[in-house]
Amino acid sequence: MSKFKALLGRNKLMHALMTLEGNARVCIYTEPMWGIPVNLYMPLMSMYMGALGLDPLQIGVVATVNLLSQMFSSFFSGAITDKFGRRWTTAVVDFFCWAVPFLIWMNAQGFAWFIAAAVLNGTWRITENSWGLLLVEDAPPRMLVSIYSLSTIAGLLSGFFSPLTSLLVGRFSLVNTMRGLFLFAFVFMVTKIILLQIFTRETAAGEKRKIQLKGRSVFHAARGGFTVLRVMLRRKPLMLVLGIISCVMVIRSATDNFWPLLLTQKLGVSQEALPLLSGLRSLSMLGFFFVLSHRLNARRFYKPMLVGLVLLSGLHLMLFVLPASASWAVFPGVIAEALALSITIPLFSSLQMLLLDHEERARMFGFSLSFCLLVTAPFGALNGLLTTWALNLPMLLSFLLSLLALYFLSHLRHEMDSIDFDDA
């Protein structure tokens, strides 16, 4: 047993997992309780909405409403996180942005139900701020890439359970299976909230901000926000990173909401195969993270990020031109996407966190999210409209956005030369 543990310890990622302490340990170990249920139902979400009577444009409107909710909540997420603390903000908002929408989706009867759930679910950007700071704020900067990689891996474990979803859809129908998955997600999410609240502690920076804001309102906590925003907007490296993140967010939104429609209605892939493809993506990402993530470093971001974005551009160009007779190409395409995301996700997150001010990290993080969502929000409805014309048009838009991300990356390479990463 000791030899096996020593062998695992040679891998930087596994060593980080085994040596995590404090809040990072609790956040990582409980994250599968969110990631597994969400990744099980997500590949079938647009199909579920369609089965309940929503057309592609309505599905796009739901996506846009969700993004707008994310945008507004992220703008105030920093002030809320500073006022109430990283720990309590995470617990309360997690309940209203995940647990309650799970119940709404489980009982959904039509368009209005999905709009209501989209508004509530969009507030998860608040807890992304608070949970993200709870995860890394007391951790050493040199471990950021490993921690972000582990947090993503924790959400990919659903790949082992995806075949079960396919079996359930085949036996109980799509709608009944989805309703059951939402109930399962609700139970797991509530359990996760309780465990986080019991075993985490407020971060040092969070405790300091709570003391500073004691007896004052959230609106007071938001004072000076425009000054912080101006400072952020003047940081060209940060804005370039946010530009790349925005492009990838739109691409992933198109994949989540319209890729299943393209596969089933144009390329002839069955509904039962969608969870298997999602599982293949998750398991591939899981493998790539263990092989590659310990080699990634924020100081040497350019070449791996270039590879990731080129893969995304090639994949979506392929999906745009792919005929039904070559639908088998979707399977290697999923593996290519997994490789691209396993490279880009930890690098994006690490670069963003390293470029934020330590004292104003919560508000800058919130403003960063709000900026990205302001840019990306209209694309949900736009992709829905494009789908009404041709199912493959959102893939063409994703290809063009990946080229824009590559343009931003070429400028970011030069801007980062003067950045001091400390011991990152």
C-alpha positions in Angstrom: 0.0 0.0 0.0 2.8 2.4 0.9 4.5 1.6 -2.5 1.2 2.4 -4.3 0.9 5.7 -2.4 4.5 6.6 -3.2 3.8 5.9 -6.9 0.8 8.2 -6.9 2.8 10.8 -5.1 5.2 11.1 -8.0 2.4 12.6 -10.0 2.2 16.3 -9.2 -1.6 16.3 -9.4 -2.0 13.3 -7.1 0.5 14.7 -4.7 -1.5 17.9 -4.5 -4.7 15.8 -3.9 -3.1 13.9 -1.1 -1.5 16.9 0.6 -4.4 19.4 0.3 -5.3 21.0 3.7 -8.0 23.2 5.1 -10.8 24.7 2.9 -9.2 23.5 -0.3 -9.4 19.9 0.8 -13.0 20.1 1.8 -14.0 22.0 -1.3 -12.3 19.5 -3.6 -13.6 16.4 -1.8 -17.2 17.6 -1.8 -17.3 19.0 -5.4 -18.3 15.6 -7.0 -21.6 15.9 -5.1 -22.4 18.9 -7.4 -20.4 17.8 -10.5 -21.8 14.3 -10.9 -25.5 15.1 -10.9 -25.0 18.3 -13.1 -22.9 16.5 -15.7 -25.4 13.6 -15.8 -28.4 15.8 -16.8 -26.7 18.5 -18.7 -26.2 16.6 -22.0 -30.0 16.0 -22.2 -31.2 19.4 -21.0 -32.1 20.9 -24.4 -33.7 17.6 -25.3 -35.8 17.7 -22.1 -36.9 21.3 -22.9 -37.8 20.2 -26.4 -39.8 17.3 -25.0 -41.8 19.7 -22.9 -42.7 21.8 -25.9 -40.0 24.4 -26.2 -38.8 25.3 -29.7 -35.1 26.2 -30.5 -35.7 29.9 -30.2 -37.3 29.5 -26.7 -34.3 27.3 -25.7 -32.1 30.1 -26.8 -34.1 32.7 -24.8 -33.8 30.5 -21.7 -30.0 30.4 -22.2 -29.9 34.2 -22.6 -32.1 34.8 -19.5 -29.7 32.6 -17.5 -26.7 34.5 -18.8 -28.3 37.9 -17.9 -29.1 36.6 -14.4 -25.4 35.5 -14.1 -24.3 38.9 -15.3 -26.3 40.9 -12.8 -25.5 38.6 -9.9 -21.8 38.5 -10.7 -21.7 42.3 -10.6 -22.7 42.3 -6.9 -21.1 39.0 -6.0 -17.9 40.6 -4.7 -19.8 43.0 -2.3 -22.0 40.1 -1.1 -19.1 37.8 -0.6 -17.1 40.5 1.3 -20.1 41.4 3.5 -21.3 37.9 4.5 -18.1 36.0 4.1 -17.0 33.3 1.7 -18.4 30.5 3.7 -22.0 31.7 4.5 -22.4 33.2 1.0 -21.6 29.9 -0.5 -24.1 28.0 1.7 -27.1 30.3 1.2 -26.6 31.1 -2.5 -25.9 27.4 -3.3 -29.4 26.5 -2.0 -31.2 29.1 -4.0 -29.2 28.8 -7.2 -29.0 25.0 -7.4 -31.2 23.2 -4.9 -34.4 25.2 -5.7 -33.9 25.2 -9.5 -33.5 21.4 -9.3 -37.0 21.2 -7.8 -38.4 23.6 -10.5 -36.8 21.6 -13.3 -38.1 18.3 -11.8 -41.7 19.6 -11.9 -41.4 21.7 -15.1 -44.4 21.9 -17.4 -43.4 24.5 -20.0 -41.5 27.6 -21.0 -42.3 29.7 -17.9 -40.9 27.1 -15.5 -37.6 27.1 -17.3 -37.5 30.9 -17.3 -38.0 31.0 -13.5 -35.4 28.3 -13.0 -33.0 30.2 -15.3 -33.3 33.4 -13.2 -32.5 31.6 -10.0 -29.9 29.3 -11.4 -28.0 32.4 -12.9 -27.2 33.5 -9.3 -24.6 30.7 -9.1 -22.1 33.3 -10.2 -22.3 34.7 -6.7 -21.3 31.3 -5.2 -18.7 30.9 -8.0 -17.0 33.9 -6.5 -17.4 32.9 -2.8 -16.7 29.2 -3.4 -13.7 30.0 -5.6 -12.2 32.2 -2.9 -12.9 29.7 -0.2 -11.1 27.2 -2.4 -7.9 29.1 -3.1 -7.6 32.2 -1.0 -5.6 30.5 1.8 -3.7 28.2 -0.6 -0.1 28.9 -1.9 0.0 30.5 -5.4 2.2 27.7 -6.7 -0.6 25.2 -6.2 -3.3 27.2 -8.1 -3.1 25.2 -11.4 -3.2 21.9 -9.5 -6.2 23.0 -7.4 -8.2 24.3 -10.4 -7.4 21.0 -12.2 -8.6 19.0 -9.3 -11.8 21.0 -9.0 -12.6 20.3 -12.6 -11.7 16.7 -12.3 -14.2 16.5 -9.3 -16.9 17.5 -11.7 -15.9 15.0 -14.4 -16.5 11.8 -12.3 -19.9 11.6 -13.8 -18.3 10.0 -16.8 -18.3 6.7 -14.9 -22.1 6.9 -14.5 -23.1 8.1 -17.9 -23.9 4.6 -19.3 -26.5 4.4 -16.5 -28.2 7.5 -17.8 -28.5 5.9 -21.3 -30.0 2.8 -19.8 -32.5 4.9 -17.8 -33.6 6.9 -20.9 -34.1 3.7 -22.8 -36.2 2.2 -20.1 -38.2 5.0 -18.5 -38.3 7.7 -21.3 -36.4 11.0 -21.4 -38.7 13.1 -19.3 -39.1 10.6 -16.5 -35.3 10.0 -16.4 -34.6 13.7 -16.2 -37.1 14.2 -13.4 -35.4 11.5 -11.4 -32.0 13.0 -12.1 -33.1 16.4 -10.8 -34.4 14.8 -7.6 -31.0 13.0 -7.2 -29.2 16.3 -7.8 -31.3 18.1 -5.2 -30.5 15.5 -2.5 -26.8 15.6 -3.3 -26.6 19.4 -3.4 -28.3 19.8 0.0 -25.9 17.3 1.5 -22.9 19.1 -0.1 -24.1 22.4 1.4 -24.3 20.9 4.9 -20.8 19.3 4.7 -19.2 22.5 3.4 -20.8 24.5 6.2 -19.6 22.1 8.9 -16.0 21.5 7.8 -14.8 24.8 6.2 -13.7 28.0 8.0 -13.7 31.6 6.8 -10.6 32.6 5.0 -8.2 35.1 6.5 -9.0 37.7 3.8 -12.7 37.0 4.2 -12.6 37.4 7.9 -10.8 40.7 7.5 -13.4 42.0 5.1 -16.3 40.9 7.3 -14.8 42.8 10.3 -14.3 45.9 8.1 -18.0 45.8 6.9 -19.6 44.8 10.2 -22.7 46.8 10.9 -22.7 48.2 7.4 -25.0 47.3 4.4 -24.2 45.4 1.2 -24.5 48.8 -0.6 -21.7 50.2 1.6 -19.6 47.1 0.7 -20.2 48.0 -3.0 -19.0 51.6 -2.5 -15.9 52.3 -4.5 -16.8 49.6 -7.0 -16.5 51.9 -10.0 -13.0 52.8 -9.0 -12.1 49.1 -8.7 -13.8 48.5 -12.1 -11.8 51.3 -13.7 -8.5 49.8 -12.4 -9.5 46.4 -13.7 -10.5 47.8 -17.2 -7.1 49.5 -17.5 -5.2 46.2 -17.0 -4.7 45.0 -20.6 -3.4 41.5 -19.7 -6.5 40.9 -17.5 -8.8 42.2 -20.2 -7.2 39.9 -22.8 -7.6 36.9 -20.6 -11.3 37.9 -20.0 -11.7 38.2 -23.8 -10.5 34.7 -24.3 -12.7 33.4 -21.4 -15.7 35.2 -23.0 -15.1 33.5 -26.3 -14.8 30.0 -24.7 -17.9 30.7 -22.6 -20.0 31.3 -25.7 -18.5 28.2 -27.4 -19.3 26.0 -24.4 -22.8 27.4 -24.1 -23.4 26.5 -27.7 -22.1 23.0 -27.0 -24.4 22.6 -24.0 -27.6 23.9 -25.6 -27.4 23.2 -29.3 -24.8 20.5 -29.9 -27.4 17.8 -28.8 -29.9 19.1 -31.3 -27.3 19.1 -34.1 -26.4 15.5 -33.3 -29.9 14.0 -33.0 -31.8 16.0 -35.6 -29.1 16.4 -38.4 -26.4 13.8 -37.9 -28.7 11.0 -36.8 -27.2 10.3 -33.4 -29.7 8.7 -31.0 -30.8 10.3 -27.7 -29.5 7.3 -25.8 -26.0 8.0 -27.2 -25.8 11.6 -25.8 -24.9 10.5 -22.3 -22.4 8.1 -23.6 -20.7 10.9 -25.6 -20.8 13.1 -22.5 -19.3 10.3 -20.5 -16.5 9.9 -23.1 -15.8 13.6 -22.9 -15.6 13.5 -19.1 -13.5 10.4 -18.9 -11.1 11.7 -21.6 -10.8 15.0 -19.7 -10.1 13.1 -16.6 -7.3 11.2 -18.2 -5.9 14.3 -19.9 -5.9 16.2 -16.6 -3.9 13.5 -14.8 -1.4 13.3 -17.7 -1.1 17.0 -18.6 -2.1 19.3 -15.7 1.1 18.8 -13.7 3.0 20.0 -16.7 1.0 23.3 -17.0 2.3 26.5 -15.5 0.9 30.0 -15.6 4.3 31.3 -16.5 4.5 29.2 -19.7 0.8 29.5 -20.8 1.2 30.4 -24.5 2.0 27.1 -26.3 -0.5 24.9 -24.4 -3.2 27.5 -24.7 -2.5 27.8 -28.4 -2.9 24.1 -28.8 -6.2 24.1 -26.9 -7.8 27.0 -28.9 -6.6 25.5 -32.3 -8.3 22.2 -31.3 -11.5 24.0 -30.5 -11.5 25.9 -33.7 -10.9 22.8 -35.8 -13.6 20.8 -33.9 -16.3 23.4 -34.5 -15.4 23.9 -38.2 -15.7 20.1 -38.5 -19.1 20.1 -36.8 -20.3 22.8 -39.2 -19.4 20.9 -42.4 -19.9 17.3 -41.1 -22.5 15.3 -43.1 -24.7 12.7 -41.6 -22.8 10.0 -43.3 -19.7 10.9 -41.3 -21.4 11.1 -37.9 -18.8 8.7 -36.5 -16.4 11.7 -36.5 -18.3 13.1 -33.5 -16.5 10.5 -31.2 -12.9 11.6 -31.9 -14.2 15.2 -31.9 -15.4 14.7 -28.3 -11.9 13.5 -27.4 -10.3 16.5 -29.1 -12.6 18.8 -27.2 -11.7 17.1 -23.9 -8.0 17.6 -24.6 -8.6 21.3 -25.4 -10.6 22.0 -22.3 -8.2 20.1 -20.0 -5.5 22.5 -21.2 -7.4 25.8 -21.2 -9.6 25.6 -18.1 -6.9 25.5 -15.4 -4.7 28.0 -17.3 -7.6 30.5 -17.7 -8.6 30.3 -14.1 -5.0 30.5 -12.8 -4.1 33.5 -15.0 -7.3 35.3 -14.0 -6.7 34.8 -10.3 -3.0 35.9 -10.5 -3.9 39.1 -12.3 -6.4 40.3 -9.6 -5.5 42.6 -6.7 -5.2 40.7 -3.4 -7.1 43.3 -1.4 -9.9 43.7 -3.9 -9.9 40.1 -5.2 -13.6 39.4 -4.4 -14.9 42.5 -6.2 -12.5 42.2 -9.1 -13.4 38.6 -9.6 -17.1 39.5 -9.6 -16.6 42.4 -12.0 -14.6 40.0 -14.3 -17.4 37.6 -14.4 -19.9 40.3 -15.0 -17.8 41.7 -17.9 -17.6 38.2 -19.5 -21.4 37.7 -19.1 -22.3 41.1 -20.5 -20.4 40.2 -23.6 -21.7 36.6 -23.9 -25.4 37.0 -22.8 -26.8 37.9 -26.3 -25.3 34.8 -27.9 -27.8 32.4 -26.3 -30.7 33.9 -28.2 -28.5 34.5 -31.3 -27.6 30.8 -31.4 -31.2 29.9 -30.9 -32.2 32.1 -33.9 -29.3 30.6 -36.0 -30.6 27.1 -35.1 -34.0 27.9 -36.6 -32.3 28.6 -39.9 -29.8 25.7 -39.8 -28.8 23.4 -37.0 -25.1 23.7 -37.7 -24.9 27.5 -37.7 -24.0 27.8 -34.0 -20.9 25.7 -34.7 -19.8 28.2 -37.4 -20.2 31.0 -34.9 -18.2 29.0 -32.4 -15.4 28.5 -35.0 -15.3 32.3 -35.6 -15.1 33.0 -31.9 -12.3 30.5 -31.5 -10.3 32.5 -34.1 -11.0 35.7 -32.1 -9.7 34.0 -29.0 -6.5 33.1 -30.9 -6.1 36.8 -31.8 -6.5 37.8 -28.2 -3.9 35.1 -27.2 -1.3 36.5 -29.6 -1.5 39.9 -27.9 -1.6 38.4 -24.4 1.7 36.7 -25.1 3.5 40.0 -25.4 1.6 41.7 -22.5 2.5 39.0 -20.0 6.3 39.3 -20.5 6.4 42.0 -17.8 4.2 40.3 -15.3 5.7 39.0 -12.1 4.1 35.7 -11.1 5.9 35.5 -7.8 6.1 31.7 -7.0 3.2 30.7 -9.2 
